Amino acid sequence: MSSQTINLSPDLYRYMLDISLREAEVLKALREETARLPNANMQIAPEQGQFMAMLVQLSGARRVIEVGVYTGYSSLAVAAALPDDGYLLACDISEEYTDIARRYWQQAGIGHKIDLHLAPAVDTLQSLIDRGHPADFDFAFIDADKENYEAYYERCLQLLRPEGLIAVDNVLWNGSVINPEKQDADTRAIRAFNQKLLSDERVDISLVPIGDGLTLARKR
């Protein structure tokens, strides 16, 4: 028993993956290709992808927002968990990285579920709000530039149905959030965002220490 979350040694982490990760071959291939890129650390951990896919299945989600696609691991994991007529609005600005994502989406046979918008995500989401789009999305995942986390969150919250779920990545920021010497813009933005959610009465929250920290916010 433990009264707090345990630390995972490299060996214990590998054991956890060995006895719990059910990663499809297409996901594994994408993860391995991404690992060879200069910004490979931008990809989520495989156990986090599996966790988010389960959240989608448990909630019965059909309509999803993703802010920050990179090479598409999270969108592939989540879209595969959606029903065949599910819909994932994917927001990113990089054609280079999303070209990799689209290749794997098609290979996995889930490309028809994903609507990729190559534009600033704030603009994409705000355009839906401005057009009077109903609050009918079930799940949102935010994993993009940290200084805009609050802007992404506020817009996703408007587009989310009551009892819908927002998952926000990197909220522990590799421990920098508790390091007073870390005063860069990204770290300060994450600290401010975390503090904002703590007192946001519009949602119920839980911070899950998976990957680099994943906050779940359920819209009341």
C-alpha positions in Angstrom: 0.0 0.0 0.0 1.1 3.6 -0.5 -0.4 6.9 0.7 0.9 8.7 -2.3 1.8 8.1 -5.9 4.9 6.0 -6.2 7.9 6.9 -8.4 8.6 4.6 -11.3 12.1 3.4 -11.8 13.1 2.6 -15.4 12.7 -1.1 -14.6 9.3 -0.7 -13.0 8.1 1.5 -15.9 9.2 -1.2 -18.4 7.3 -3.8 -16.3 4.2 -1.6 -16.3 4.3 -1.4 -20.1 5.1 -5.1 -20.5 2.0 -6.2 -18.5 -0.5 -3.5 -19.5 0.3 -1.8 -22.9 -1.8 -3.2 -25.8 -0.3 -1.1 -28.6 -1.5 -1.7 -32.1 1.3 -2.2 -34.6 0.4 1.0 -36.5 0.7 3.0 -33.3 4.0 1.3 -32.5 5.3 2.0 -36.0 4.3 5.7 -35.7 5.9 6.0 -32.3 9.2 4.5 -33.6 9.2 6.8 -36.6 8.6 9.8 -34.4 11.4 8.8 -32.0 13.8 9.5 -34.8 12.7 13.1 -35.2 14.5 16.1 -33.6 11.4 17.0 -31.5 10.5 13.4 -30.5 9.8 14.5 -26.9 6.7 16.2 -28.2 5.0 12.8 -28.6 2.8 11.5 -25.7 3.7 8.3 -23.9 2.1 5.1 -25.3 0.4 4.4 -22.0 -1.2 7.9 -22.1 -2.6 7.2 -25.5 -4.1 4.0 -24.3 -5.5 5.8 -21.2 -7.2 8.5 -23.3 -8.6 5.9 -25.7 -10.2 4.2 -22.6 -11.6 7.5 -21.4 -13.3 8.0 -24.9 -14.7 4.5 -24.7 -16.0 4.9 -21.1 -17.6 8.2 -21.9 -19.2 7.0 -25.1 -17.6 10.0 -26.9 -18.5 10.6 -30.5 -17.1 14.1 -31.2 -13.6 15.1 -30.1 -11.4 18.1 -30.3 -7.6 17.8 -30.4 -5.4 20.9 -30.1 -1.9 20.0 -31.1 -1.5 17.0 -33.5 2.3 16.7 -34.0 2.8 13.3 -35.8 -0.7 12.1 -34.8 -0.1 9.4 -32.1 -2.8 10.8 -29.8 -5.3 11.4 -32.6 -4.7 7.9 -33.9 -5.2 6.3 -30.5 -8.4 8.4 -29.8 -9.9 8.1 -33.3 -9.5 4.4 -33.2 -11.6 4.3 -30.1 -14.4 6.3 -31.6 -17.3 4.6 -33.4 -17.1 4.4 -37.1 -19.2 7.6 -37.5 -17.2 9.5 -34.9 -15.6 12.8 -35.6 -12.2 14.3 -34.4 -11.5 17.9 -35.1 -7.6 18.1 -35.3 -6.0 21.5 -35.0 -2.3 22.1 -35.8 -0.2 24.5 -37.9 2.6 22.2 -39.1 2.0 20.6 -42.5 5.4 18.8 -42.2 4.5 16.8 -39.0 0.8 16.3 -39.9 1.8 14.8 -43.2 3.2 12.0 -41.1 0.0 11.8 -39.1 -2.2 11.6 -42.2 -0.1 8.8 -43.6 -0.7 6.7 -40.4 -4.4 7.7 -40.1 -5.0 6.3 -43.6 -2.9 3.2 -42.9 -5.0 2.5 -39.8 -8.3 3.1 -41.7 -9.5 5.9 -39.5 -8.7 8.9 -41.7 -12.4 9.4 -42.5 -13.0 10.2 -38.8 -10.4 13.1 -38.6 -11.0 16.6 -39.9 -7.5 18.3 -39.9 -7.4 22.1 -39.8 -4.0 23.7 -40.5 -4.5 27.0 -38.9 -4.0 28.6 -35.4 -6.2 26.5 -33.1 -7.6 29.6 -31.4 -8.9 30.8 -34.8 -10.4 27.4 -35.7 -12.2 27.0 -32.3 -13.3 30.6 -32.2 -14.8 30.3 -35.7 -17.0 27.5 -34.5 -18.2 29.6 -31.5 -18.8 32.6 -33.7 -21.0 30.5 -36.0 -23.1 29.5 -33.1 -21.9 25.9 -33.1 -23.7 23.9 -30.4 -21.9 22.7 -27.4 -21.9 19.1 -28.6 -18.3 17.9 -28.3 -17.7 15.1 -25.8 -13.9 15.2 -25.3 -11.0 17.5 -25.9 -7.3 17.0 -25.7 -5.0 20.0 -25.4 -1.3 19.5 -26.1 0.1 22.6 -27.9 2.0 25.8 -27.2 1.8 26.4 -23.5 1.3 30.2 -23.5 -2.1 29.6 -25.2 -3.3 26.9 -22.9 -5.9 29.1 -21.2 -7.2 30.4 -24.6 -7.6 26.8 -25.9 -9.2 25.7 -22.6 -11.8 28.4 -22.6 -12.8 27.8 -26.2 -12.9 24.0 -25.7 -15.0 24.5 -22.6 -17.6 26.5 -24.6 -17.8 23.8 -27.3 -18.0 20.9 -24.8 -21.3 19.5 -23.7 -22.2 19.3 -20.0 -20.3 16.4 -18.5 -17.9 16.4 -21.4 -14.2 16.0 -20.6 -11.1 18.0 -21.3 -7.6 16.4 -21.0 -4.7 18.8 -20.7 -1.1 17.5 -21.2 2.2 18.6 -19.7 0.8 20.1 -16.6 3.8 18.9 -14.5 6.3 20.1 -17.2 9.0 17.7 -16.2 9.1 19.1 -12.7 9.8 22.6 -13.8 6.5 23.9 -12.3 8.1 23.5 -8.8 11.5 24.9 -9.7 11.7 28.6 -8.7 14.6 29.1 -11.0 12.4 28.2 -14.0 10.8 31.4 -15.1 10.5 31.0 -18.9 7.2 31.9 -20.5 6.1 28.2 -21.0 6.7 27.3 -17.3 5.0 30.4 -16.0 2.0 29.8 -18.3 1.6 26.2 -17.1 1.8 27.3 -13.4 -0.9 30.0 -14.0 -3.1 27.5 -15.9 -2.8 24.9 -13.1 -3.7 27.5 -10.5 -6.7 28.7 -12.6 -8.1 25.2 -12.9 -7.8 24.6 -9.2 -10.4 27.3 -8.5 -12.5 26.9 -11.7 -16.0 26.0 -10.3 -17.2 25.2 -13.8 -15.4 21.9 -13.8 -14.4 19.0 -11.6 -10.7 18.2 -11.9 -8.2 15.4 -11.4 -4.5 15.6 -12.2 -3.3 12.2 -13.3 0.5 11.6 -13.0 0.8 9.8 -16.3 3.3 10.9 -18.9 4.2 14.5 -18.1 1.1 15.1 -16.1 -2.5 15.0 -17.5 -5.2 17.1 -15.9 -8.8 15.9 -16.5 -11.5 18.6 -16.3 -15.2 17.5 -16.4 -17.6 20.2 -17.4 -20.4 20.6 -14.8 
